[in-house]
Amino acid sequence: MSGARIYLDNAATSWPKCKPAVEAAVDFINNCGATSGRGTYTSGQLADRWLSRARLALSQLIGADNANCIAMCSSGTHALNAALRGVLKAGDHVIATRAEHNSVLRPLEWLKHHGDITVDYAEVDGCGRPQIASAAGLASDATRLICVGHASNVTGAVTDLQPWQELASQCSAKLLVDASQTLGYQSINVKDSSIDLLCAAGHKGLGGLQGTGFLYATEEIRIDFTPLMLGGTGLRSESIAPVQPWPNVVEAGNLNLPGIVSMAVAAETLLRDQTRIGCWRDAFTQLVSNTQNTPGLNLVGWADEIASDHLLPESLDQRIPVASYHVVHSSPHDLAAILNDFHGIEVRAGLHCAGLIHPSIGGGTSGTDSGTLRVSPGHHTTSDEIDRFTLAINEITTAIA
Ligand SMILES: Cc1ncc(COP(=O)(O)O)c(C=O)c1O
């Protein structure tokens, strides 16, 4: 192995993080360290101000008009669980898609298993894009919620939200969008897309610290919301009644202030310079161009673009920097291990916590060769790193062919 490690698993969590965000978080830890909503002393007030600043910056980043529609969470998973438990009631029907992550699938299946709700899953195409016609065929009078991911964490295909918003409106259902993979890589506007609930991680494309995420909800959702967790919020302690105002009702317990500081600064950084949102495009284009014809590797979900020779640049508006490969003469796990052990290149192999999507994109879900080899560059990935990855993967696939 030569040179520094190359991190290409930004879809799991980004690295390196947004530098000013890390610096602000470290400064907060070293020089403030207080928690929010608890004390009126000086450092407590500073913590409160950081929380408000984060709500404001995140609300602006997603096009919301009210900072108090943002509740802080500890991950995308936390935000999704809070949203699903928050709105679903016994008897509700939910439409989700086969592209969803386990953080959507498992809470839904748990609620279904306990007899509270019914769930149907819309099909996805070979690119991993959920099919609106399939979802429309599942809709009924009981449909209360439609859950769709803004992008597949397996293929990187972005979902056009407009037909989903139209379907939700036609069947008077609410629209929940999982933006965990897109935030920071593609713009999203909750008002333009009529999104009722948006869940996101703060530690992926946004560039915040791990242990961060948030939930956005419209006012209509906020007034009738069942909390996932109850406890201290620093508010109305004269009463032990569980009812608390939004967003505090989602935020019981001490918040991750260093993480929240990092989300505030990361969001402000993107708001100041929106071109940063797309600065993964060159490295990603290089990756796709270099590997689309590599013998022994089949790039998943790009057939149309490759056939029409339209990799660039418009197709990147419908992509995030995630490329998945089916591995022909070996297994994704073996390739990932060789890349790590002999080349210092860190990529992920397997099902990527999204087990339902794989049959639709031509892959298996069991056995050592199941799933994909997923390569996800980030905002900071360099051309040199992609060249080193390309060299390594060519060497390995040639050796095992
Ligand atoms: C599409 C999608 N949704 C939700 C999540 C969960 O986010 P977190 O890792 O912050 O819990 C992930 C994580 O990989 C994801 O890819």
The ligand as an SDF file (V2000), in Angstrom:
LIG
                    3D

 16 16  0  0  0  0  0  0  0  0999 V2000
  -31.2830    6.8880    2.1930 C   0  0  0  0  0  0  0  0  0  0  0  0
  -30.8960    6.8680    3.6390 C   0  0  0  0  0  0  0  0  0  0  0  0
  -31.8100    7.1550    4.5680 N   0  0  0  0  0  0  0  0  0  0  0  0
  -31.5050    7.1750    5.8740 C   0  0  0  0  0  0  0  0  0  0  0  0
  -30.2470    6.8710    6.3110 C   0  0  0  0  0  0  0  0  0  0  0  0
  -29.9620    6.8660    7.7740 C   0  0  0  0  0  0  0  0  0  0  0  0
  -29.1280    7.9140    8.1320 O   0  0  0  0  0  0  0  0  0  0  0  0
  -28.1810    7.8090    9.4120 P   0  0  0  0  0  0  0  0  0  0  0  0
  -27.0020    7.0050    8.9980 O   0  0  0  0  0  0  0  0  0  0  0  0
  -27.8570    9.2230    9.7350 O   0  0  0  0  0  0  0  0  0  0  0  0
  -28.9810    7.1570   10.4780 O   0  0  0  0  0  0  0  0  0  0  0  0
  -29.2550    6.5530    5.3840 C   0  0  0  0  0  0  0  0  0  0  0  0
  -27.8810    6.2090    5.8140 C   0  0  0  0  0  0  0  0  0  0  0  0
  -27.0900    5.6940    5.1070 O   0  0  0  0  0  0  0  0  0  0  0  0
  -29.5860    6.5600    4.0110 C   0  0  0  0  0  0  0  0  0  0  0  0
  -28.6920    6.2450    3.0720 O   0  0  0  0  0  0  0  0  0  0  0  0
  1  2  1  0
  2  3  1  0
  2 15  2  0
  3  4  2  0
  4  5  1  0
  5  6  1  0
  5 12  2  0
  6  7  1  0
  7  8  1  0
  8  9  2  0
  8 10  1  0
  8 11  1  0
 12 13  1  0
 12 15  1  0
 13 14  2  0
 15 16  1  0
M  END
$$$$
